[in-house]
Amino acid sequence: MRGPSKNGTQSTVKGVDERARLAHIRTLWEQLARLRENSIEYKALVRQIRKEADAFSKLLESRTGRDKAAG
């Protein structure tokens, strides 16, 4: 059973949260491409992308572990 989604309802479609997180990371990369490399905003966005990517990776790992246990 999946946990609650961002709007508080149960997510019944497998992979919805993963696709939303990945789309958000892609948006962050697009924003990064428009910034100057040495700017404070650039460095802050790099940290945010790393944080989001780490959370995404952990989400996938936990889902894979559940799938293996169920299968």
GUGU-161329 format. One record per residue: x, z, y of N, C-alpha, C in turn. Coordinates in steps of 0.1 Angstrom, whole numbers, padded with zeros to 4 digits, always signed. Atoms other than C-alpha are relative to their C-alpha. Layout:
# GUGU-161329
XZYXZYXZY/...
This chain:
# GUGU-161329
+0008+0000-0012+0000+0000+0000+0009+0000+0012/-0008+0001-0012+0013-0009+0034-0004+0010+0010/+0002-0010-0010+0016+0015+0063-0008-0007+0012/+0007+0005-0012-0003+0012+0096+0008-0010+0008/-0007+0010-0009+0005-0018+0118+0000+0006+0014/-0001-0004-0014+0012-0015+0155-0013+0004+0006/+0013-0003-0006-0025-0015+0163-0008+0011-0007/+0005-0011+0007-0032+0013+0139-0008-0003-0012/+0007+0003+0012-0049-0006+0112+0009-0003-0012/-0009+0002+0012-0036-0011+0076+0003-0015+0000/-0004+0014+0001-0016-0043+0073-0002-0004-0015/+0003+0004+0014-0029-0061+0042+0007-0013-0004/-0008+0012+0003-0009-0093+0045+0014+0003-0001/-0014-0003+0002+0025-0089+0030+0009-0009+0009/-0009+0008-0008+0052-0099+0054-0004-0001+0015/+0004+0002-0014+0032-0097+0087+0009+0008+0009/-0009-0008-0008+0053-0069+0101+0014-0006+0001/-0013+0006+0000+0085-0086+0090+0001-0012+0009/+0000+0013-0008+0075-0119+0107+0000+0004+0015/+0001-0005-0014+0066-0100+0139+0013+0005+0005/-0013-0005-0004+0099-0082+0140+0010-0011+0002/-0010+0011+0000+0119-0113+0133-0003-0009+0013/+0003+0008-0012+0100-0132+0161+0005+0008+0013/-0004-0008-0011+0108-0103+0185+0016-0001+0001/-0014+0001-0001+0145-0105+0176+0004-0014+0005/-0003+0014-0005+0145-0143+0182-0002+0000+0015/+0003-0001-0014+0129-0136+0216+0012+0006+0008/-0011-0007-0006+0157-0112+0224+0012-0009+0001/-0011+0010+0000+0183-0138+0215-0002-0010+0010/+0003+0010-0011+0166-0163+0238+0003+0006+0014/-0003-0007-0013+0168-0138+0266+0015+0002+0002/-0014-0002-0001+0204-0131+0259+0007-0013+0004/-0006+0013-0003+0213-0168+0261-0001-0003+0015/+0002+0003-0014+0201-0168+0297+0008+0010+0009/-0007-0010-0008+0223-0139+0308+0015-0003+0000/-0014+0002+0000+0259-0138+0319+0006+0010-0009/-0006-0008+0010+0282-0124+0292+0005+0013+0004/-0006-0013-0004+0298-0097+0312-0009+0009+0008/+0010-0008-0008+0266-0084+0329-0004+0012-0008/+0005-0013+0006+0252-0049+0323-0012-0004-0009/+0012+0003+0008+0219-0065+0311+0004-0007-0013/-0004+0007+0012+0237-0087+0286+0005+0011-0011/-0005-0010+0009+0255-0057+0271-0011+0009-0006/+0011-0007+0004+0223-0037+0270-0009-0007-0011/+0008+0008+0009+0204-0065+0253+0007-0002-0014/-0008+0001+0012+0232-0069+0227-0002+0013-0008/+0003-0012+0007+0227-0032+0218-0014+0000-0005/+0014+0000+0004+0190-0037+0216-0002-0009-0012/+0001+0009+0011+0194-0067+0193+0006+0006-0013/-0006-0007+0012+0217-0047+0170-0009+0010-0005/+0009-0010+0004+0192-0019+0169-0012-0006-0007/+0011+0007+0006+0163-0042+0162+0003-0007-0014/-0005+0006+0013+0183-0061+0135+0002+0010-0011/-0002-0010+0010+0192-0029+0118-0013+0005-0005/+0013-0005+0005+0156-0017+0117-0007-0011-0009/+0006+0011+0008+0145-0051+0104+0007-0001-0014/-0007+0000+0012+0172-0050+0077-0005+0012-0009/+0005-0011+0008+0160-0015+0066-0014-0002-0005/+0014+0003+0004+0124-0027+0065+0000-0009-0012/-0001+0009+0012+0134-0055+0042+0005+0006-0012/-0006-0007+0012+0155-0033+0020-0011+0009-0006/+0010-0009+0006+0126-0008+0016-0011-0008-0007/+0011+0009+0006+0101-0036+0009+0006-0005-0013/-0006+0006+0012+0125-0051-0017+0000+0011-0011/-0001-0012+0010+0129-0016-0034-0014+0002-0005/+0014-0002+0004+0091-0013-0035-0004-0011-0010/+0003+0012+0009+0087-0048-0050+0006+0001-0013/-0007-0001+0013+0113-0041-0077-0007+0011-0008/+0006-0011+0007+0096-0008-0086-0014-0004-0005/+0013+0005+0004+0062-0025-0088+0000-0011-0010/-0001+0012+0008+0074-0055-0107+0007+0003-0013/
